[in-house]
Amino acid sequence: MRALIVLLLASHAIAGPLLVNVMFVNDETNDVATRAFESVLAYIKRNPDLYLTVGRVDNVTANATDPQTFLDTLCKSYETSVKAGEPPHIVIDNTLSGDSSEVVKAFTMSLALPTVSGSYGQEGDIRQWRDLDEEQLKYLIQVQPPGDLIPEAIRTIVVAQNLSSAAIIFDDSFEMDHKYKSLLRNIPTRHIIAPLRSDIKEQLNKMLEVDVNNFFILGRLNTIKDVLEAANTGELFTRKYAWHALTQDSGPLRCPCNDATILFLKPVPDVKLAQRLALLKAKYALPGEREITAAFYFDLTLRAMLAVRSMIERSDWPTDMQHTLCHEYREDQPVRRTNLDLQMAFKQVKEPGTFAKMQVERNGRSHLAFTLRLEKVSVVGGRPLEAEDLGQWPAGIESQLLVREPRSLANLSSVTVYRIVTAIQPPFVMHVAEEDQAANGGKKFRGYCIDLLEEIRRIIGFEYEIYEAPDHKIGTMDEQGNWDGMIKELKEKRADVALAALPVTSERETVIDFTVPYYDLVGYSILMKKLSSPTSLFKFLTVLETDVWLCILAAYFITSLLMWIFDRWSPYSYQNNRDKYKDDEEKREFNLRECLWFCMTSLTPQGGGEAPKNLSGRLVAATWWLFGFIIIASYTANLAAFLTVSRLDTPVESLADLAQQYKIQYAPLNGSDTMIYFLRMSGIEQRFYEIWKDMSLNDSLTVLERAKLAVWDYPISDRYTKMWQAMLEAGLPETLEDAVLRVQKSKSSSEGFAFLGDATDIRYSVLTNCDLQMVGEEFSRKPYAIAVQQGSPLKDQFNNAILQLLNKRKLEKLKEIWWNQNPEKKMCDRQDDQADGISIRNIGGVFIVIAAGIVLASLALAFEYWWYKAKRPDPMISLPQESKESKIRSKLGMPSTSGVPTSDILPHGLRSRGAMGTNGQWN
């Protein structure tokens, strides 16, 4: 083996260095490639052990503005070298991209010139080399420069962090023309790719207007510094924004920022090649700026020349290669080369790399196998702290991030913060009192929509800033087509989302997008004062007027008095004719007390008991019974009617009823959707009337056609026209509070003011106020939905979240919480209706009467007991026997009996207390 090596070295020494002619083509702006080519020439010259000599060098600079002139320059340079007998063995093409690059590719492909290109472009991006056959691919080679691969790291980051937006700013150190469509293809990320402009701050503001939160800077370190400085001036280093910087330079990141965190990606050389890189920079003037790019062009050029040398050395290079000049080229007779496998020789070159190993596969897939280091750079007070190494990204089209800790990137992505505009409408959106904000997590709003937003946030993952529309309105369009309220905020892109009790309308859909509905169909309704009939525990006494009650009372006393007088003076009464009625079972003496009791009990179902014996007394009693029957029948009938007539009084039950009456004024809120509804309905009626009038008064109609229009009834309704006029006369309230106050001040449910408005407003007012009621069915019903900007991707995201909540029945739970379980809900007494009985509030007085009777009876019992004790005879006083018996029997209403012992006559209760016997002694 050693002998073979010695033999090879000897043969090289005898033959000498091999001569290679080169055509070097480069863009005028690609100064790094030019300087790297010069370093290659110096390196070959100073290293004779390469056994390579650079012969003729044709240096052609591309003209990007005039492709035809550039092609003529290439043809002239090539023809000169051929005629001089020194045709180029290889074309080194370092044009970047665009027309100049395509001209070189067309030139080399047409003339079949072996070429190694360092142009930008992935597989298929270079149009002229897109359809090369197998033989052409062997000698037409393209290797991607580092600047073509570094942007691919952006795609990897976007996918890894699931970013929804991205703004990519690049300077002239990167070529991005071919990346506009391919970089983030098939990724659902809204993105902008734009070259850096002179007014950086203005450019950033324009990007913010289209709702971009993640920024990527591709450029030199100075470019990155300028952009970050502009971002610091615009106060863009908040949680809402994320900043990423990618460069081809090797120095540290500088940022004059107050407080910023940047994800910094920069190339790092292979540790094994670091010494070689330092040597080339120091000894052969390899450019230090964008050293990875300079190293790439150095390796590309040197490897290409060494590949040609090895092929010549192995006799794989044709000695009689034909060179067709440009003017000799015929499209129908293309130049063909076979068995010229430059790609294999290029791959087999043993020369070590300068920055990283070169990976050669096929065009659009060959590249420098370098790595980007991921650093988290924190800047405080304009001074970068120590950069934290997070991992690396190996260069490649489909390479993944290799991070040490997967969570390390979580805090480096922007927190998606949406600006949400709302309008107050309980219970959907309500203010939180300042003293309660701390307990509510600092939130200023609460309600159904706020809870819905929290549920959506948990599904999608975002933060939000919520504010109330400046004019506190939902949003309507005026006659000039201008919008106000939340719709204006969305239309002018000051808000990302509009969240409130927002009805979906066709006119709003022309300027914004709606999600799927999150709430049931809601229309307009009528708010009125609740039907209220005055209640009284003694309402049964108000059935008859006071004069009637006084007359009844007077008739009662007069009748009782007359009955006593007639019984007292009639010779046929019991008290004046005791012997006649001594055998009757019922013996009732109608003194004044008994007459009062008889007349009172005669009015009850129990009856008055035994009637007087005399005819005159009975006539008085019969007259009183007839009077009582009529009075009781009249009272009973009027009491039932009186207690139910108030519940039957329902003057308005629908919108049609409201339109047909005149005692109740009505109106919607000024500028509300309800107002616009009635205004437009009135306008439609007026327009129909004009159409009908034009038809009726058209002189061109025939007699038959005019007869068909001759109808007695007016065919066009004018209900809404009259209602709109009545609303204007009533005056449109400016706020919901004013409208509710006007309703509450109504005299009754049949006279006052009725409010026409959104059914949810009315339902909530009824929920929190027991004096109000919702009347009639809802009309013009529409669903509630969330609004986003036109074309916003949030529409699909919110749609998916709302549908998930709907399937989980979360929306029904929210409705239960904010309607049935609302802390503001008032527990009102149920309103009486026709199906209910008489309430205790109207008939409770009868129970008070019973209680009063019991109290009076108790007082009477006490008085009787006291009276009996006070009037009991003194036992020390002896009375004649006959007088004592007569007095006792007289008190008991018993006839006088002589010879009967008193002890046998007295009740047992009196005997037990002591009675005088027949012998005059007490027991």
Solvent accessible surface area in square Angstrom, and as a share of the most:
residue,aa,sasa,rsa
1,M,179,0.80
2,R,200,0.73
3,A,79,0.61
4,L,94,0.47
5,I,84,0.43
6,V,88,0.51
7,L,117,0.58
8,L,96,0.48
9,L,92,0.46
10,A,44,0.34
11,S,53,0.34
12,H,30,0.14
13,A,78,0.61
14,I,153,0.78
15,A,81,0.63
16,G,18,0.17
17,P,76,0.48
18,L,38,0.19
19,L,96,0.48
20,V,0,0.00
21,N,10,0.05
22,V,0,0.00
23,M,0,0.00
24,F,1,0.00
25,V,0,0.00
26,N,5,0.03
27,D,18,0.09
28,E,141,0.63
29,T,115,0.67
30,N,5,0.02
31,D,75,0.39
32,V,8,0.05
33,A,1,0.00
34,T,40,0.23
35,R,93,0.34
36,A,0,0.00
37,F,5,0.02
38,E,101,0.45
39,S,3,0.02
40,V,0,0.00
41,L,52,0.26
42,A,28,0.22
43,Y,20,0.07
44,I,6,0.03
45,K,173,0.73
46,R,132,0.48
47,N,31,0.16
48,P,99,0.62
49,D,99,0.51
50,L,18,0.09
51,Y,50,0.19
52,L,7,0.04
53,T,58,0.34
54,V,32,0.19
55,G,27,0.26
56,R,61,0.22
57,V,55,0.31
58,D,14,0.07
59,N,96,0.49
60,V,6,0.03
61,T,79,0.46
62,A,7,0.05
63,N,55,0.28
64,A,70,0.54
65,T,129,0.75
66,D,58,0.30
67,P,49,0.31
68,Q,110,0.49
69,T,61,0.35
70,F,1,0.00
71,L,57,0.28
72,D,77,0.40
73,T,58,0.34
74,L,0,0.00
75,C,22,0.13
76,K,150,0.64
77,S,23,0.15
78,Y,0,0.00
79,E,42,0.19
80,T,68,0.40
81,S,0,0.00
82,V,34,0.19
83,K,144,0.61
84,A,58,0.45
85,G,59,0.56
86,E,71,0.32
87,P,30,0.19
88,P,4,0.03
89,H,38,0.17
90,I,1,0.00
91,V,1,0.01
92,I,0,0.00
93,D,0,0.00
94,N,0,0.00
95,T,0,0.00
96,L,20,0.10
97,S,22,0.14
98,G,41,0.39
99,D,77,0.40
100,S,4,0.03
101,S,4,0.03
102,E,18,0.08
103,V,20,0.12
104,V,0,0.00
105,K,0,0.00
106,A,30,0.23
107,F,7,0.03
108,T,0,0.00
109,M,51,0.23
110,S,27,0.18
111,L,4,0.02
112,A,0,0.00
113,L,2,0.01
114,P,1,0.01
115,T,0,0.00
116,V,0,0.00
117,S,0,0.00
118,G,0,0.00
119,S,0,0.00
120,Y,10,0.04
121,G,0,0.00
122,Q,33,0.14
123,E,92,0.41
124,G,33,0.32
125,D,48,0.25
126,I,14,0.07
127,R,137,0.50
128,Q,66,0.29
129,W,16,0.06
130,R,128,0.47
131,D,132,0.68
132,L,20,0.10
133,D,50,0.26
134,E,130,0.58
135,E,44,0.20
136,Q,24,0.11
137,L,52,0.26
138,K,60,0.25
139,Y,2,0.01
140,L,0,0.00
141,I,2,0.01
142,Q,3,0.01
143,V,0,0.00
144,Q,0,0.00
145,P,1,0.00
146,P,0,0.00
147,G,0,0.00
148,D,0,0.00
149,L,0,0.00
150,I,0,0.00
151,P,0,0.00
152,E,5,0.02
153,A,0,0.00
154,I,0,0.00
155,R,68,0.25
156,T,15,0.09
157,I,0,0.00
158,V,1,0.01
159,V,87,0.50
160,A,62,0.48
161,Q,30,0.13
162,N,129,0.66
163,L,13,0.07
164,S,37,0.24
165,S,0,0.00
166,A,0,0.00
167,A,0,0.00
168,I,0,0.00
169,I,0,0.00
170,F,16,0.07
171,D,16,0.08
172,D,108,0.56
173,S,4,0.02
174,F,3,0.01
175,E,38,0.17
176,M,1,0.01
177,D,92,0.48
178,H,39,0.17
179,K,0,0.00
180,Y,85,0.32
181,K,171,0.73
182,S,22,0.14
183,L,0,0.00
184,L,5,0.02
185,R,130,0.47
186,N,140,0.72
187,I,28,0.14
188,P,131,0.82
189,T,10,0.06
190,R,79,0.29
191,H,67,0.30
192,I,53,0.27
193,I,17,0.09
194,A,20,0.15
195,P,72,0.45
196,L,50,0.25
197,R,119,0.43
198,S,120,0.77
199,D,77,0.40
200,I,25,0.13
201,K,93,0.39
202,E,69,0.31
203,Q,5,0.02
204,L,2,0.01
205,N,60,0.31
206,K,103,0.44
207,M,7,0.03
208,L,46,0.23
209,E,104,0.47
210,V,70,0.40
211,D,32,0.17
212,V,4,0.02
213,N,8,0.04
214,N,4,0.02
215,F,0,0.00
216,F,0,0.00
217,I,0,0.00
218,L,0,0.00
219,G,1,0.01
220,R,66,0.24
221,L,33,0.17
222,N,111,0.57
223,T,15,0.08
224,I,0,0.00
225,K,80,0.34
226,D,68,0.35
227,V,0,0.00
228,L,0,0.00
229,E,80,0.36
230,A,14,0.11
231,A,0,0.00
232,N,33,0.17
233,T,83,0.48
234,G,29,0.28
235,E,141,0.63
236,L,11,0.05
237,F,37,0.15
238,T,72,0.42
239,R,166,0.60
240,K,38,0.16
241,Y,38,0.14
242,A,6,0.04
243,W,5,0.02
244,H,0,0.00
245,A,0,0.00
246,L,0,0.00
247,T,0,0.00
248,Q,2,0.01
249,D,17,0.09
250,S,50,0.32
251,G,22,0.21
252,P,78,0.49
253,L,7,0.03
254,R,135,0.49
255,C,3,0.02
256,P,49,0.31
257,C,1,0.01
258,N,105,0.54
259,D,100,0.52
260,A,4,0.03
261,T,56,0.33
262,I,0,0.00
263,L,1,0.00
264,F,1,0.00
265,L,0,0.00
266,K,26,0.11
267,P,3,0.02
268,V,30,0.17
269,P,43,0.27
270,D,59,0.31
271,V,134,0.77
272,K,184,0.78
273,L,24,0.12
274,A,44,0.34
275,Q,157,0.70
276,R,41,0.15
277,L,9,0.04
278,A,59,0.46
279,L,92,0.46
280,L,1,0.00
281,K,76,0.32
282,A,92,0.71
283,K,107,0.45
284,Y,12,0.04
285,A,75,0.58
286,L,5,0.03
287,P,2,0.01
288,G,41,0.40
289,E,88,0.39
290,R,24,0.09
291,E,10,0.04
292,I,0,0.00
293,T,2,0.01
294,A,0,0.00
295,A,0,0.00
296,F,0,0.00
297,Y,2,0.01
298,F,0,0.00
299,D,11,0.06
300,L,0,0.00
301,T,0,0.00
302,L,3,0.01
303,R,27,0.10
304,A,0,0.00
305,M,0,0.00
306,L,10,0.05
307,A,0,0.00
308,V,0,0.00
309,R,43,0.16
310,S,17,0.11
311,M,3,0.01
312,I,47,0.24
313,E,70,0.31
314,R,116,0.42
315,S,96,0.62
316,D,67,0.35
317,W,20,0.07
318,P,51,0.32
319,T,142,0.83
320,D,106,0.55
321,M,25,0.11
322,Q,133,0.59
323,H,42,0.19
324,T,28,0.16
325,L,15,0.08
326,C,38,0.23
327,H,117,0.52
328,E,86,0.38
329,Y,66,0.25
330,R,130,0.48
331,E,149,0.67
332,D,118,0.61
333,Q,129,0.57
334,P,76,0.48
335,V,29,0.17
336,R,132,0.48
337,R,26,0.10
338,T,87,0.51
339,N,125,0.64
340,L,3,0.02
341,D,46,0.24
342,L,0,0.00
343,Q,38,0.17
344,M,90,0.40
345,A,2,0.02
346,F,0,0.00
347,K,95,0.40
348,Q,88,0.39
349,V,21,0.12
350,K,185,0.78
351,E,34,0.15
352,P,72,0.45
353,G,11,0.11
354,T,0,0.00
355,F,0,0.00
356,A,4,0.03
357,K,149,0.63
358,M,12,0.05
359,Q,69,0.31
360,V,16,0.09
361,E,74,0.33
362,R,114,0.42
363,N,22,0.12
364,G,1,0.01
365,R,70,0.26
366,S,1,0.01
367,H,11,0.05
368,L,0,0.00
369,A,41,0.32
370,F,3,0.01
371,T,36,0.21
372,L,0,0.00
373,R,91,0.33
374,L,0,0.00
375,E,16,0.07
376,K,56,0.24
377,V,5,0.03
378,S,29,0.19
379,V,0,0.00
380,V,82,0.47
381,G,59,0.57
382,G,28,0.27
383,R,188,0.68
384,P,44,0.27
385,L,102,0.51
386,E,164,0.73
387,A,41,0.32
388,E,92,0.41
389,D,59,0.30
390,L,6,0.03
391,G,5,0.05
392,Q,76,0.34
393,W,0,0.00
394,P,41,0.26
395,A,11,0.09
396,G,8,0.07
397,I,37,0.19
398,E,135,0.60
399,S,24,0.15
400,Q,119,0.53
401,L,25,0.12
402,L,94,0.47
403,V,42,0.24
404,R,165,0.60
405,E,90,0.40
406,P,103,0.65
407,R,193,0.71
408,S,26,0.17
409,L,13,0.07
410,A,68,0.53
411,N,132,0.68
412,L,11,0.06
413,S,26,0.17
414,S,13,0.08
415,V,39,0.23
416,T,32,0.19
417,V,14,0.08
418,Y,12,0.04
419,R,86,0.31
420,I,0,0.00
421,V,0,0.00
422,T,0,0.00
423,A,3,0.02
424,I,56,0.28
425,Q,16,0.07
426,P,35,0.22
427,P,1,0.00
428,F,0,0.00
429,V,1,0.00
430,M,13,0.06
431,H,103,0.46
432,V,11,0.06
433,A,46,0.36
434,E,147,0.66
435,E,141,0.63
436,D,72,0.38
437,Q,39,0.18
438,A,94,0.73
439,A,100,0.77
440,N,56,0.29
441,G,68,0.66
442,G,49,0.47
443,K,78,0.33
444,K,125,0.53
445,F,13,0.05
446,R,70,0.26
447,G,0,0.00
448,Y,2,0.01
449,C,0,0.00
450,I,7,0.04
451,D,45,0.23
452,L,0,0.00
453,L,1,0.00
454,E,19,0.08
455,E,34,0.15
456,I,0,0.00
457,R,64,0.23
458,R,154,0.56
459,I,62,0.32
460,I,48,0.25
461,G,52,0.50
462,F,8,0.03
463,E,63,0.28
464,Y,42,0.16
465,E,84,0.38
466,I,39,0.20
467,Y,46,0.17
468,E,38,0.17
469,A,1,0.00
470,P,95,0.60
471,D,57,0.29
472,H,122,0.54
473,K,90,0.38
474,I,36,0.18
475,G,1,0.01
476,T,20,0.12
477,M,69,0.31
478,D,68,0.35
479,E,163,0.73
480,Q,142,0.63
481,G,35,0.34
482,N,91,0.46
483,W,18,0.06
484,D,36,0.18
485,G,2,0.02
486,M,0,0.00
487,I,0,0.00
488,K,76,0.32
489,E,8,0.03
490,L,1,0.01
491,K,101,0.43
492,E,84,0.38
493,K,113,0.48
494,R,110,0.40
495,A,1,0.01
496,D,17,0.09
497,V,0,0.00
498,A,0,0.00
499,L,1,0.00
500,A,0,0.00
501,A,2,0.01
502,L,0,0.00
503,P,11,0.07
504,V,30,0.17
505,T,26,0.15
506,S,90,0.58
507,E,35,0.16
508,R,4,0.01
509,E,87,0.39
510,T,95,0.55
511,V,29,0.17
512,I,1,0.00
513,D,30,0.15
514,F,15,0.06
515,T,8,0.05
516,V,43,0.25
517,P,69,0.43
518,Y,6,0.02
519,Y,23,0.09
520,D,83,0.43
521,L,89,0.44
522,V,11,0.07
523,G,1,0.01
524,Y,12,0.05
525,S,0,0.00
526,I,3,0.02
527,L,0,0.00
528,M,6,0.03
529,K,44,0.19
530,K,40,0.17
531,L,37,0.18
532,S,89,0.57
533,S,39,0.25
534,P,114,0.71
535,T,65,0.38
536,S,48,0.31
537,L,81,0.40
538,F,76,0.31
539,K,14,0.06
540,F,21,0.09
541,L,75,0.37
542,T,76,0.44
543,V,23,0.13
544,L,28,0.14
545,E,126,0.56
546,T,97,0.57
547,D,98,0.51
548,V,58,0.33
549,W,79,0.28
550,L,103,0.51
551,C,88,0.52
552,I,21,0.11
553,L,94,0.47
554,A,48,0.37
555,A,30,0.23
556,Y,24,0.09
557,F,106,0.44
558,I,99,0.50
559,T,19,0.11
560,S,0,0.00
561,L,81,0.40
562,L,71,0.35
563,M,0,0.00
564,W,75,0.26
565,I,58,0.30
566,F,71,0.30
567,D,1,0.01
568,R,130,0.48
569,W,197,0.69
570,S,16,0.11
571,P,91,0.57
572,Y,132,0.50
573,S,0,0.00
574,Y,22,0.09
575,Q,26,0.12
576,N,75,0.39
577,N,37,0.19
578,R,117,0.43
579,D,116,0.60
580,K,122,0.52
581,Y,29,0.11
582,K,132,0.56
583,D,126,0.65
584,D,53,0.27
585,E,173,0.78
586,E,101,0.46
587,K,93,0.39
588,R,34,0.12
589,E,60,0.27
590,F,2,0.01
591,N,55,0.28
592,L,78,0.39
593,R,177,0.65
594,E,42,0.19
595,C,0,0.00
596,L,54,0.27
597,W,146,0.51
598,F,0,0.00
599,C,0,0.00
600,M,101,0.45
601,T,19,0.11
602,S,20,0.13
603,L,52,0.26
604,T,62,0.36
605,P,148,0.93
606,Q,164,0.73
607,G,29,0.28
608,G,10,0.10
609,G,61,0.58
610,E,31,0.14
611,A,24,0.19
612,P,0,0.00
613,K,41,0.17
614,N,1,0.01
615,L,131,0.65
616,S,41,0.27
617,G,0,0.00
618,R,119,0.44
619,L,108,0.54
620,V,20,0.12
621,A,1,0.00
622,A,49,0.38
623,T,92,0.54
624,W,5,0.02
625,W,110,0.39
626,L,111,0.55
627,F,63,0.26
628,G,2,0.02
629,F,141,0.59
630,I,92,0.46
631,I,43,0.22
632,I,74,0.38
633,A,50,0.39
634,S,47,0.31
635,Y,42,0.16
636,T,81,0.47
637,A,65,0.50
638,N,73,0.38
639,L,31,0.15
640,A,57,0.44
641,A,58,0.45
642,F,77,0.32
643,L,6,0.03
644,T,47,0.27
645,V,88,0.51
646,S,35,0.23
647,R,31,0.11
648,L,99,0.49
649,D,72,0.37
650,T,56,0.32
651,P,55,0.35
652,V,9,0.05
653,E,106,0.48
654,S,39,0.25
655,L,20,0.10
656,A,33,0.25
657,D,46,0.24
658,L,0,0.00
659,A,27,0.21
660,Q,146,0.65
661,Q,43,0.19
662,Y,186,0.71
663,K,124,0.53
664,I,6,0.03
665,Q,93,0.41
666,Y,10,0.04
667,A,0,0.00
668,P,0,0.00
669,L,33,0.16
670,N,71,0.36
671,G,25,0.24
672,S,28,0.18
673,D,30,0.16
674,T,4,0.02
675,M,27,0.12
676,I,24,0.12
677,Y,42,0.16
678,F,0,0.00
679,L,72,0.36
680,R,106,0.39
681,M,55,0.25
682,S,11,0.07
683,G,39,0.38
684,I,80,0.40
685,E,18,0.08
686,Q,86,0.38
687,R,169,0.62
688,F,107,0.45
689,Y,67,0.26
690,E,64,0.29
691,I,88,0.44
692,W,61,0.22
693,K,64,0.27
694,D,91,0.47
695,M,89,0.40
696,S,24,0.16
697,L,123,0.61
698,N,60,0.31
699,D,131,0.68
700,S,91,0.59
701,L,40,0.20
702,T,77,0.45
703,V,132,0.76
704,L,120,0.60
705,E,77,0.35
706,R,93,0.34
707,A,60,0.47
708,K,143,0.61
709,L,42,0.21
710,A,79,0.61
711,V,86,0.50
712,W,244,0.86
713,D,108,0.56
714,Y,107,0.41
715,P,67,0.42
716,I,35,0.18
717,S,70,0.45
718,D,55,0.28
719,R,87,0.32
720,Y,23,0.09
721,T,46,0.27
722,K,132,0.56
723,M,1,0.01
724,W,36,0.13
725,Q,97,0.43
726,A,31,0.24
727,M,0,0.00
728,L,89,0.44
729,E,127,0.57
730,A,14,0.11
731,G,28,0.27
732,L,34,0.17
733,P,8,0.05
734,E,115,0.52
735,T,61,0.35
736,L,38,0.19
737,E,126,0.57
738,D,63,0.33
739,A,0,0.00
740,V,24,0.14
741,L,88,0.44
742,R,73,0.27
743,V,0,0.00
744,Q,60,0.27
745,K,147,0.62
746,S,8,0.05
747,K,164,0.69
748,S,45,0.29
749,S,10,0.07
750,S,34,0.22
751,E,76,0.34
752,G,22,0.22
753,F,10,0.04
754,A,0,0.00
755,F,2,0.01
756,L,0,0.00
757,G,3,0.03
758,D,23,0.12
759,A,0,0.00
760,T,0,0.00
761,D,18,0.09
762,I,1,0.00
763,R,81,0.29
764,Y,26,0.10
765,S,11,0.07
766,V,44,0.25
767,L,27,0.13
768,T,35,0.21
769,N,30,0.15
770,C,48,0.29
771,D,78,0.40
772,L,1,0.00
773,Q,30,0.14
774,M,57,0.26
775,V,13,0.07
776,G,32,0.31
777,E,154,0.69
778,E,40,0.18
779,F,36,0.15
780,S,38,0.25
781,R,131,0.48
782,K,46,0.20
783,P,32,0.20
784,Y,1,0.00
785,A,0,0.00
786,I,0,0.00
787,A,0,0.00
788,V,0,0.00
789,Q,26,0.12
790,Q,96,0.43
791,G,69,0.67
792,S,20,0.13
793,P,49,0.31
794,L,6,0.03
795,K,69,0.29
796,D,92,0.48
797,Q,55,0.24
798,F,0,0.00
799,N,23,0.12
800,N,87,0.45
801,A,1,0.00
802,I,1,0.00
803,L,82,0.41
804,Q,73,0.33
805,L,2,0.01
806,L,95,0.47
807,N,123,0.63
808,K,117,0.50
809,R,145,0.53
810,K,62,0.26
811,L,12,0.06
812,E,88,0.40
813,K,114,0.48
814,L,13,0.07
815,K,60,0.25
816,E,71,0.32
817,I,76,0.38
818,W,24,0.08
819,W,20,0.07
820,N,87,0.44
821,Q,114,0.51
822,N,6,0.03
823,P,106,0.66
824,E,74,0.33
825,K,74,0.31
826,K,108,0.46
827,M,169,0.76
828,C,48,0.29
829,D,110,0.57
830,R,189,0.69
831,Q,61,0.27
832,D,39,0.20
833,D,71,0.37
834,Q,122,0.54
835,A,102,0.79
836,D,38,0.20
837,G,57,0.54
838,I,78,0.40
839,S,24,0.15
840,I,109,0.55
841,R,92,0.34
842,N,11,0.05
843,I,42,0.21
844,G,5,0.05
845,G,0,0.00
846,V,54,0.31
847,F,119,0.49
848,I,70,0.36
849,V,82,0.47
850,I,104,0.53
851,A,51,0.40
852,A,48,0.37
853,G,37,0.36
854,I,108,0.55
855,V,85,0.49
856,L,117,0.58
857,A,62,0.48
858,S,62,0.40
859,L,109,0.54
860,A,49,0.38
861,L,123,0.61
862,A,62,0.48
863,F,118,0.49
864,E,104,0.47
865,Y,131,0.50
866,W,143,0.50
867,W,124,0.43
868,Y,76,0.29
869,K,85,0.36
870,A,59,0.46
871,K,112,0.47
872,R,118,0.43
873,P,89,0.56
874,D,76,0.39
875,P,83,0.52
876,M,170,0.76
877,I,100,0.51
878,S,94,0.61
879,L,77,0.38
880,P,90,0.56
881,Q,59,0.26
882,E,91,0.41
883,S,54,0.35
884,K,19,0.08
885,E,11,0.05
886,S,42,0.27
887,K,123,0.52
888,I,41,0.21
889,R,12,0.04
890,S,83,0.54
891,K,137,0.58
892,L,73,0.36
893,G,69,0.66
894,M,79,0.35
895,P,101,0.64
896,S,77,0.50
897,T,43,0.25
898,S,90,0.58
899,G,80,0.77
900,V,56,0.32
901,P,45,0.29
902,T,8,0.05
903,S,30,0.19
904,D,98,0.51
905,I,23,0.12
906,L,12,0.06
907,P,59,0.37
908,H,133,0.60
909,G,42,0.41
910,L,53,0.26
911,R,94,0.34
912,S,84,0.54
913,R,132,0.48
914,G,26,0.25
915,A,4,0.03
916,M,15,0.07
917,G,14,0.14
918,T,96,0.56
919,N,113,0.58
920,G,37,0.35
921,Q,122,0.54
922,W,107,0.38
923,N,119,0.61
